[in-house]
């Protein structure tokens, strides 16, 4: 399985978590610090848009901020969010399926970096936030063997920058022989045993 396959599977996990989340749970808390379920959905929606634009080398609109709704969700009732995310996620996956998407340099939110690095970051982001959404809304969640190691590698590579930027919490201690994905969650500052009850 190559990088494009890993990214595609990570998008599938995120889409499944979004479509499986009841609207009645949108105000519930999530493991992602300070994010409600609604905000995790919006964050993933931004991720799909970011991934799509990075793959196709489209400039990021500087007026778009995380404090707002994702542009393609603005003005839509929440009952339509899941389908809108499905459509944008499919466009992102299709764009990254092209070998050229992984070559050279692109941008992630306006910051230039190697395209392959962006693909790796997005793979980890989609899986970790899919877990956030799944556990917050009572959905089962399983990361396929192989993808779990890719996510761990990606999280560990991002962790220093993430902690410095404030979008990763302090690493959570887990057993050295904990499952690979649990170690990825811990490295991202999440408690793998988090529940909505606290």
Buried (B, 14 or more C-beta within 10 A) or exposed (E): EEBBBBBBBBBBBBBBBBBBBEBEBBEBBBBBEEBBBBBBBBBBBBBBBBBBBBBBBEEBEEEBEEEEBBBBBEEEEEEEBBEBBBEBBBBBBBBBBEEEBBEEEBBBEEEEEEBBBBBBBBBBBBBBBBBBBBBBBEBEBEBBEEBBBBBBBBBBBBBEEBBEEEBBBEBBEBEEEBBBBBBBBBBBBBBBEBEBEE
